[in-house]
């Protein structure tokens, strides 16, 4: 059972999401506006957050920015918008996944399950390196020249997955299956957006694009 906070100002939708997640065995609380959400998430320290983009008080981007400051928490962002700009900004402030309205409850619960699996996945003691980038896998820390780099949970998993097999080319479908847990081929735009976000944070040379196939890490060492 996971603790999940649902942040959604449409009461009917919030209740439906909460009911579905509770039917999966999770403990769910609801917030309806930005400031309330930040207070609730800070106090309860949930395992995951389902966060609407458009909220009263301040929006979901600001909520995400504030809750990620001290303790990274997995976030699925919900939005009625579908633009690339919203997706990129959401990833930059710490969202791990993105679901456009309208969506099915089955898809939402599958995404939550995948997010929780990634967060709980245990790693062997391992340090990965690529150039100046160093990843302490079990402590989930990324450093560049002894400077800590803040990655979201999904960005960390993506970078780790690629660096664990230096130079090996991974297709988008492979990455979706191993990092996101999606095996139906959906979500390729999400892979591209996360790669762009990781490159902005750790440098463009760490992940290389293999046109027509997918991505590979630069040569490194474990």
C-alpha angles and dihedrals in degrees: 000000000000131000109239130182117206114203109193130134095203099089096202094050093044091052092048093050092047092048092051093048091047089053086059089057100260129136108238134190126181133221123185104195140036104256092043090051094052092050093047095047093045092050100041100036095211126202092236141002129216102203130188115215098218111060138151117251094028130344133264093262091061091045090052092047092052099044093049094056099086107013123022111230127184110254133191109195120211122202142166087214122082105190125133089234093061091048094051094045091048091053092047093057094048111277114146100196139014130214123185121215131276096050135156120251088231091060092046094051091047090053092048091050092051092047092051092047091054092048093050098042108121119220132207116244102278140147117203125195136192114172108307093345117102124185121197097201103195093043091043093226128143122198135184113193090340091308115125114235118208112227128170118243092260094045089052092049092048094050092045093049092054095042093050087070104037113211095359112134115232123194120227089250091054091049092048091051097047102036103029100024092233114140101173097078094249122134104043091143087058091058092051093048093049091048090053090049093049091049091053090054104040103022134276095261097065095073119036126199118234102201116233092011117050138256142321134186122246113259110283141147138251 
